[in-house]
Amino acid sequence: MAAIIDYVIISAVLLAIGIYGLTVKRNAIRMLFAIEIIVNAANLNLVAFSRNLSVPNITGQTLALFSIAIAAAEVAVGLALIIVAYRLYKDIDVKEFRSMKG
Amino acid sequence: MADPSFITVAVITVASAIIALEFREIIYGAIALAISLLGIAAFFVLLDATFVAMFQVAVYVGAVVVLVIFTIMLVRREAWMAVPEGRRKVMGLLIMFVTMFGLGAIFISSSLTEQTVPEAKFTFQQIGEQMLTYYSPALIAMALTLAGAVIGALALAKVELGGSKSGSDN
């Protein structure tokens, strides 16, 4: 059984990878991937702390379920925005999205 | 100390997260993202959270990644494969390593390392009870948010279809 510090370290590594992706990538879908990785790092933390508190408490798992559901909604809206942007600009490179005008 | 199953899952998760962001062909990146999310689900199983793991597989691998793959099929272009990154990549790597080692150093020097793993027995009944008692307003709000997000996504895609038609008339 791994201790909590292992999970927290993995979570920090995933967060750093996600931040790298958000900083470097200009493809909107890749940025969405990076956001997913960050959200999952946060969920991992929630569940790990829920399991490893001195008195284990299931609230962390409940919150992780809420977080997963909200992330799914966010992806649906994000992909709809990407499709709209693709129709307008014929590209999903965020550097091309210079104006908010349709 | 960490056991072999933990290390295996950790390597798979982190490696496929990197592949998801770095692989040239974006559709393979989406598949690598699915593997990374499955790795997170495996972590949940290791943490005795089987219900959350099942939810993760159903929602992320079952819905989100499939949605992403369909979107990629709609908007994919060859030109994406050769986007130069150059200096931004160096800055991004720098930020990544600062975050990783900074946070890692803070965590390792904290009292988290002294924590022992307690005995725990979780059942889904507890999650259900919490969701329907203390968190029931949040559950309702989440349901409305999901419905609003899905309707909003549909409306965004649909209205723009009409808009682009009138745009092509001009």
HADDOCK unambig.tbl for C-alpha pairs under 7 A between the chains (distance, minus, plus):
assign (segid A and resid 1 and name CA) (segid B and resid 2 and name CA) 6.64 0.50 0.50
assign (segid A and resid 1 and name CA) (segid B and resid 3 and name CA) 6.39 0.50 0.50
assign (segid A and resid 2 and name CA) (segid B and resid 1 and name CA) 5.94 0.50 0.50
assign (segid A and resid 2 and name CA) (segid B and resid 2 and name CA) 4.50 0.50 0.50
assign (segid A and resid 2 and name CA) (segid B and resid 3 and name CA) 6.28 0.50 0.50
assign (segid A and resid 2 and name CA) (segid B and resid 6 and name CA) 6.86 0.50 0.50
assign (segid A and resid 3 and name CA) (segid B and resid 1 and name CA) 6.68 0.50 0.50
assign (segid A and resid 3 and name CA) (segid B and resid 2 and name CA) 6.95 0.50 0.50
assign (segid A and resid 3 and name CA) (segid B and resid 116 and name CA) 6.71 0.50 0.50
assign (segid A and resid 3 and name CA) (segid B and resid 117 and name CA) 6.15 0.50 0.50
assign (segid A and resid 5 and name CA) (segid B and resid 112 and name CA) 5.87 0.50 0.50
assign (segid A and resid 5 and name CA) (segid B and resid 113 and name CA) 5.65 0.50 0.50
assign (segid A and resid 9 and name CA) (segid B and resid 104 and name CA) 6.12 0.50 0.50
assign (segid A and resid 10 and name CA) (segid B and resid 10 and name CA) 6.96 0.50 0.50
assign (segid A and resid 12 and name CA) (segid B and resid 100 and name CA) 6.07 0.50 0.50
assign (segid A and resid 12 and name CA) (segid B and resid 103 and name CA) 6.52 0.50 0.50
assign (segid A and resid 12 and name CA) (segid B and resid 104 and name CA) 6.92 0.50 0.50
assign (segid A and resid 13 and name CA) (segid B and resid 100 and name CA) 5.58 0.50 0.50
assign (segid A and resid 14 and name CA) (segid B and resid 14 and name CA) 6.63 0.50 0.50
assign (segid A and resid 16 and name CA) (segid B and resid 96 and name CA) 4.84 0.50 0.50
assign (segid A and resid 16 and name CA) (segid B and resid 99 and name CA) 5.67 0.50 0.50
assign (segid A and resid 16 and name CA) (segid B and resid 100 and name CA) 5.47 0.50 0.50
assign (segid A and resid 17 and name CA) (segid B and resid 18 and name CA) 6.93 0.50 0.50
assign (segid A and resid 17 and name CA) (segid B and resid 96 and name CA) 6.30 0.50 0.50
assign (segid A and resid 19 and name CA) (segid B and resid 96 and name CA) 6.52 0.50 0.50
assign (segid A and resid 20 and name CA) (segid B and resid 92 and name CA) 5.00 0.50 0.50
assign (segid A and resid 20 and name CA) (segid B and resid 93 and name CA) 6.25 0.50 0.50
assign (segid A and resid 20 and name CA) (segid B and resid 95 and name CA) 6.81 0.50 0.50
assign (segid A and resid 20 and name CA) (segid B and resid 96 and name CA) 5.30 0.50 0.50
assign (segid A and resid 21 and name CA) (segid B and resid 21 and name CA) 6.31 0.50 0.50
assign (segid A and resid 23 and name CA) (segid B and resid 92 and name CA) 5.57 0.50 0.50
assign (segid A and resid 24 and name CA) (segid B and resid 88 and name CA) 5.77 0.50 0.50
assign (segid A and resid 24 and name CA) (segid B and resid 89 and name CA) 5.42 0.50 0.50
assign (segid A and resid 24 and name CA) (segid B and resid 92 and name CA) 5.55 0.50 0.50
assign (segid A and resid 30 and name CA) (segid B and resid 21 and name CA) 6.25 0.50 0.50
assign (segid A and resid 48 and name CA) (segid B and resid 47 and name CA) 6.52 0.50 0.50
assign (segid A and resid 51 and name CA) (segid B and resid 47 and name CA) 6.36 0.50 0.50
assign (segid A and resid 52 and name CA) (segid B and resid 117 and name CA) 5.71 0.50 0.50
assign (segid A and resid 52 and name CA) (segid B and resid 118 and name CA) 6.43 0.50 0.50
assign (segid A and resid 54 and name CA) (segid B and resid 118 and name CA) 6.26 0.50 0.50
assign (segid A and resid 56 and name CA) (segid B and resid 120 and name CA) 6.10 0.50 0.50
assign (segid A and resid 58 and name CA) (segid B and resid 122 and name CA) 6.96 0.50 0.50
assign (segid A and resid 58 and name CA) (segid B and resid 127 and name CA) 6.82 0.50 0.50
assign (segid A and resid 61 and name CA) (segid B and resid 52 and name CA) 6.65 0.50 0.50
assign (segid A and resid 62 and name CA) (segid B and resid 127 and name CA) 5.96 0.50 0.50
assign (segid A and resid 65 and name CA) (segid B and resid 52 and name CA) 6.39 0.50 0.50
assign (segid A and resid 72 and name CA) (segid B and resid 64 and name CA) 6.40 0.50 0.50
assign (segid A and resid 73 and name CA) (segid B and resid 146 and name CA) 5.54 0.50 0.50
assign (segid A and resid 73 and name CA) (segid B and resid 149 and name CA) 5.69 0.50 0.50
assign (segid A and resid 73 and name CA) (segid B and resid 150 and name CA) 6.76 0.50 0.50
assign (segid A and resid 75 and name CA) (segid B and resid 64 and name CA) 6.93 0.50 0.50
assign (segid A and resid 76 and name CA) (segid B and resid 150 and name CA) 6.60 0.50 0.50
assign (segid A and resid 76 and name CA) (segid B and resid 153 and name CA) 6.35 0.50 0.50
assign (segid A and resid 77 and name CA) (segid B and resid 149 and name CA) 6.21 0.50 0.50
assign (segid A and resid 77 and name CA) (segid B and resid 153 and name CA) 4.90 0.50 0.50
assign (segid A and resid 79 and name CA) (segid B and resid 71 and name CA) 6.95 0.50 0.50
assign (segid A and resid 80 and name CA) (segid B and resid 153 and name CA) 5.26 0.50 0.50
assign (segid A and resid 80 and name CA) (segid B and resid 156 and name CA) 6.41 0.50 0.50
assign (segid A and resid 80 and name CA) (segid B and resid 157 and name CA) 5.81 0.50 0.50
assign (segid A and resid 83 and name CA) (segid B and resid 157 and name CA) 6.98 0.50 0.50
assign (segid A and resid 84 and name CA) (segid B and resid 157 and name CA) 6.07 0.50 0.50
assign (segid A and resid 84 and name CA) (segid B and resid 160 and name CA) 6.42 0.50 0.50
assign (segid A and resid 86 and name CA) (segid B and resid 75 and name CA) 6.86 0.50 0.50
